[in-house]
Amino acid sequence: MTIRVVITDDQALVRTGLRMILENAPDIEVVGEAGDGAEAVDLVAGTDPDVVLMDIRMPGMDGVQATAAISAAHRARVLVLTTFDLDEYVYAALRAGASGFLLKDALAPDLLSAVRVVAAGEASLAPTVTRRLLDRVVTGLPSPPSDGKLDLLTGREREVLQHLARGRSNAEIAELLYLSPGTVKTHVGRILTKLGLRDRVQAVVFAYEAGITR
């Protein structure tokens, strides 16, 4: 299956470089380029891509706003491009619906891998980066929400969510809770369904905002 990608960045040179890398992969097709968030939203509506590479800091509609608009209305998954791995805007983009982020100085194989991971419905966010990113911004979060969503989870599901929030993989959670990886995967799926979340990254964000972990 060919992965359809839209590239969004306000610098033409960056877009050209990304296109060259992506188009060298036999399973990836670049279906369009956008120079700002508003253009990206329109382009996604017209091309129905699988993945959107999204710069954050752009004039007009920025990457966070564009990510929220795309995530709310389209099936495309957003992979944020950033210069700094602890940028507070990255957290805002993840909260808006992005499925992961990638540093702009990443190597070509890392870019291709991230696009494939996100296209497959997973989250491209290394566990160590998850912890560092959220530890950086969690002090500025509002008070835990009281919308009752946590009551939808069983005790075991809460345990799994706590470990997800600490950036642990399914295999690591399985070992800690004496479960099979398949059982953990089932729990993760139920957590996402019950909470109305798109992927593991959204689950991590929810856990921090709900005060499950700090």
N, C-alpha and C positions, 0 to 999 in steps of 0.2 A: 504494500500500500504506500502510495506517495503522500508525504506530509506537506500540506500546503501552508506556506508561511508568509506573513506580512511583516515588513521591517519598518519600524517607526523611530526616527531620530531626526533632530533638526539640522544635523550636519551631513551634507551630501557625501562627504568623503567617508564617513563612518558607514553610511548605508551601502556605499559601493563596496567597501571592504567586507562587510557582512554578507552581501549578496555573492561575492566571489567565493567565499568559504562555503556557503550553503549550497550553491549551485554545483559545486564539485562533488557533492554527495548524491549518489544515484537515487536515493529514496526521499529527497527533499526538493520541493519546487517553490521558488519565490513567486508569489502571485501579485505582489504589489509593494510599493514603498510610500510612506507618508512622512511629511516633514513636521507635523505637529499632531496633537491629540485629536482635534476635531476632524482632521483629514483621515486619521486612522479609524475613527468610529465610522465614518462614511465608507471607507474602503472595506472594512470588515463586513459591513452590511451588503456590499456589492460582490464580494469575492468568497465569502464563507470559508475563511482559512481554518486550519486546525490549531495553529499557534501564532501569536502575535509577539514579536520582539518589541519591547516598549521602553524607550528612554523615559526617564522621569522628569528631568528638568528641561522643559521646552516652553517657548513663548505661547501665549494664548491658553488653550486648554492643555494642562500639563499631563504627565503620564498617569498620575494618580486618578485624576478626573476621568481620563479616557479609559483606564482600567475598570473603574466602577461602571461606566456606561456599557462597555463591551461585556463585562461579566454578567450584567443584569439582563442583557437582551440577546446574547449570542452564545453559541456553544464553544467558540474559540477560547483557548486557554492562553493566558498572558504570562510571558516570561520577561521579567523586568531587567533592563540593562542599567547598570550603575557604575560610577567611578569609585565609590567608597562602600566597603562592605558593611559599615555600620551607620549608613545614612538613615536618618529618621524618616526620610521620604520612602525608603524601602518598606519599612513597617506599615506606613500608611497605604502603600500599594498592595501589600499582602492582605491587609484588612479590607481593602476595596475589592479583593477577589483574585489577585495574582496568584499563580501556582508556583512561583519560585523567583529567584533572581540570579543574575550572572554578572560578574565583574567585566567591564569592557576590555580589560587587559587579559582576559582568559585566553588560553590556547585554543586553536581551531578544533581539536578533538573534544575539548570540554564544551565548546559551543554546540557542536553537533550532538553530543551526548545529552546535553540539557534539553535541546529541542525534541529529541526522541523520547526522553523520559516524560516531559510535559505532555507531548502528543498522546502518549500511552495512558494518560490519566493519572500519572503519579506527580509527586511534588519534587521539584529540583531545588532542594535546600539542604545542604549538608547539616547533620546533627550539631556539630560544633558551632557552625554559623548560626543555627537556630538559637542556641543558648546565648551566644554573645549578642546577637541582635536584640532579642527580647529582654535580656538583662539590661541592655543599654536604655531601652525606651520604657520599660515597665513602670518606672517611678512616675511617669507622667500620665498613666492610665487613670480613667475615672473610677469611681467606686464600683464594686462588683454589681452587675445587673441583677434585678430581682424579677426576671420574667418567667421564672419557674422551669426553664428548659432543663436544668440539671436534674430535676425530679423525674425526668423521662428516662434517665439512665439507671441501670442496675448498679449495685455496689461494685461488681467486677468491671463493668464498663467504665466506671469512674476511675478505678485503679489503672486501667489501660490508658485512659485519657491523661492521667497524671504522668505516666511514663512517656507518652507521646509528647507532652509539653516539655519534657526534659530532653527531647531530641533523640530518643532511643528508637532503634529499628524494631521491626516485628520479631526478629530472632532474639534480640536482647530482651525484649519484653517477655517473650516466651520463656526464656531461661530464668528470669527473675520471678515470674509468677507460676512456674512449673506447669506451663501449658505448651501445647504444640503450636508451631508457627501458623498452621492452618486455623487453629482456634482463635489465635490473636487476630489474624486477618479478618475472620468473621466478626469479632468484636469491633474492630475498627470500622468495618462496613456498617454495622448497626449504629455505631456512634454517629457517623456521618449522616446516615439516614434520619435518625431521630432528631438531630440538631439542625438538619437542613443545611449541611456544609458540603462544599465541593470536594475537598481533599484534606490531606494531613496538615498542610500548612494552615488552612482555615481552622482546623481542630486545635492546633497549637495556639493560635491567636485567641480563640474562644476560651481556652483553658486559662490563659493569663488574665483575660478581661473578667472572667467569672470568679477569679480569685482561687482557683483550684491549686495553682502553684505560683510561687513568687521567686 
